[in-house]
Amino acid sequence: MLLFILAILGGLLFLVGVGTFLFQAGCALADVPDRGYFRALPLYSATLVVCLPLAAVLIWFAGRYDADPNDWFGSWRIVAAVGSVFLTWGLSAGIYALFLAASLRKGLLIAALELLLMALLAALAAALILVVLAIVQINTRPPLQKGAKGERPAFASWLDPRPASERQPLAPVQP
């Protein structure tokens, strides 16, 4: 349980650190005057403190109305997750427009760019994790067992629905 709590705290710390850079990138792409990292950090942190708990409560509350409340990917939770993305986008845009002295349109653009960059970063991280796990799986699996002469390989035996006694042996492979 302690490891789980440490992982969540580390993920939040990573989110704040990287999210601030993505906020700065959104500001740069929306032609809003650049703020330094340490001046952008409180603004992004305030947005995170407002939006993250609200999204979590919305998803938790909607999950109570699923057919199986313990299901992590129930239909109501998915609808609430999509709704929380739009709610986060709107709230972030309002906060950015208020504190950056920019128009609401610029705030919407900054928030949209930030969410898009965060989604792209999450997809990249997931792809990297999947590649690492595939390499680990390839390197740790046992070697294939070779069958006796005329015996089908283990992976092909499920293709033939006949019992093993009725199958014809394979012809030997000619080199």
C-alpha positions in Angstrom: 0.0 0.0 0.0 2.9 2.3 0.8 4.4 1.7 -2.6 1.0 2.5 -4.3 0.8 5.8 -2.4 4.4 6.7 -3.3 3.7 5.9 -6.9 0.7 8.2 -6.9 2.6 11.0 -5.3 5.5 10.5 -7.8 3.0 10.6 -10.6 1.5 13.8 -9.3 4.9 15.4 -8.9 5.8 14.4 -12.5 2.5 15.8 -13.7 3.2 19.1 -12.1 6.7 19.3 -13.4 5.9 18.3 -17.0 2.5 20.0 -17.0 4.1 23.3 -16.4 6.4 22.9 -19.4 3.3 21.9 -21.5 1.5 25.0 -20.2 4.5 27.1 -21.3 4.4 25.4 -24.7 0.6 26.1 -25.0 1.3 29.8 -24.2 4.0 30.0 -26.8 1.8 28.4 -29.5 -1.1 30.7 -28.6 1.1 33.8 -28.9 0.7 34.7 -25.2 3.7 36.5 -23.6 6.1 33.9 -22.2 6.3 33.4 -18.5 9.2 31.8 -16.7 8.9 28.3 -15.3 8.7 29.4 -11.7 6.1 32.1 -12.6 4.0 29.5 -14.5 4.3 26.9 -11.8 1.8 28.5 -9.4 -0.7 29.1 -12.2 -0.6 25.6 -13.5 -0.7 24.2 -9.9 -3.8 26.2 -9.2 -5.4 24.9 -12.3 -4.5 21.4 -11.3 -5.8 21.8 -7.7 -9.1 23.0 -9.1 -9.6 20.6 -12.0 -8.1 17.3 -10.8 -10.3 16.8 -7.7 -13.4 17.9 -9.6 -12.8 15.4 -12.4 -12.1 12.6 -9.9 -15.3 13.3 -8.0 -17.3 13.4 -11.2 -15.9 10.1 -12.4 -16.4 8.5 -8.9 -19.9 9.8 -8.7 -20.9 8.6 -12.2 -19.3 5.2 -11.4 -21.8 4.6 -8.6 -24.6 4.5 -11.3 -22.9 1.8 -13.4 -24.4 -1.7 -13.5 -21.3 -2.9 -11.7 -20.0 -0.1 -9.4 -16.7 -1.9 -9.0 -16.0 -2.0 -12.8 -13.3 0.5 -13.6 -14.4 1.0 -17.3 -18.1 1.1 -16.9 -20.2 3.1 -19.4 -21.0 5.9 -17.0 -17.4 6.3 -15.9 -16.3 6.6 -19.5 -19.0 9.2 -20.1 -17.9 11.1 -17.0 -14.2 10.9 -18.1 -15.1 12.5 -21.4 -17.2 15.1 -19.7 -14.4 15.8 -17.2 -12.0 16.5 -20.1 -14.4 19.2 -21.4 -15.0 20.5 -17.9 -11.2 20.7 -17.3 -10.8 22.4 -20.6 -13.3 25.1 -19.8 -12.1 25.7 -16.2 -8.5 25.8 -17.3 -9.4 28.3 -20.0 -11.2 30.5 -17.5 -8.3 30.4 -15.1 -5.8 31.1 -17.8 -7.8 34.0 -19.2 -8.2 35.5 -15.8 -4.6 35.3 -14.7 -2.8 35.8 -18.0 -4.7 38.9 -19.0 -5.7 37.2 -22.2 -9.0 36.8 -23.9 -11.2 33.7 -23.3 -10.5 32.5 -26.8 -6.7 32.5 -26.0 -7.4 30.7 -22.8 -9.4 28.1 -24.6 -6.6 27.7 -27.1 -3.9 27.4 -24.4 -6.0 24.8 -22.5 -6.7 22.8 -25.7 -3.0 22.8 -26.7 -2.0 21.8 -23.2 -4.5 18.9 -23.1 -3.5 17.8 -26.6 0.2 17.8 -25.8 -0.5 15.9 -22.5 -2.4 13.3 -24.5 0.4 12.9 -27.0 3.0 12.6 -24.2 0.8 10.0 -22.5 0.6 8.0 -25.7 4.3 8.2 -26.2 4.9 7.0 -22.6 2.5 4.1 -23.0 4.2 3.1 -26.3 7.6 3.2 -24.6 6.3 1.1 -21.7 4.8 -1.5 -24.1 8.0 -1.7 -26.1 10.1 -2.3 -22.9 7.6 -4.9 -21.7 7.7 -6.7 -25.1 11.5 -6.8 -25.0 11.4 -8.2 -21.4 8.9 -10.8 -22.5 11.0 -11.8 -25.5 14.1 -12.2 -23.4 12.6 -14.1 -20.5 10.4 -16.7 -22.3 11.7 -20.3 -22.5 13.1 -21.6 -25.8 10.8 -23.4 -28.1 10.8 -27.2 -27.6 11.4 -29.1 -30.8 9.2 -32.2 -31.4 10.2 -35.6 -32.5 10.4 -36.3 -36.3 7.0 -36.2 -37.9 5.4 -34.6 -34.9 3.5 -31.3 -35.3 4.9 -28.3 -33.6 3.1 -27.3 -30.4 1.8 -24.0 -31.8 0.2 -25.7 -34.8 -1.6 -28.5 -32.9 -4.6 -26.3 -32.0 -5.2 -25.6 -35.8 -6.2 -29.2 -36.4 -9.5 -30.0 -34.6 -9.0 -33.8 -35.0 -7.7 -35.8 -32.0 -4.0 -36.5 -32.0 -4.6 -40.3 -32.9 -6.4 -39.3 -36.2 -3.9 -36.8 -37.4 -1.5 -37.6 -40.2 2.2 -37.1 -39.3 4.0 -34.4 -41.2 6.3 -35.2 -43.9 10.0 -34.6 -43.0 11.4 -31.4 -44.3 13.9 -31.8 -47.1 17.0 -29.5 -46.8 
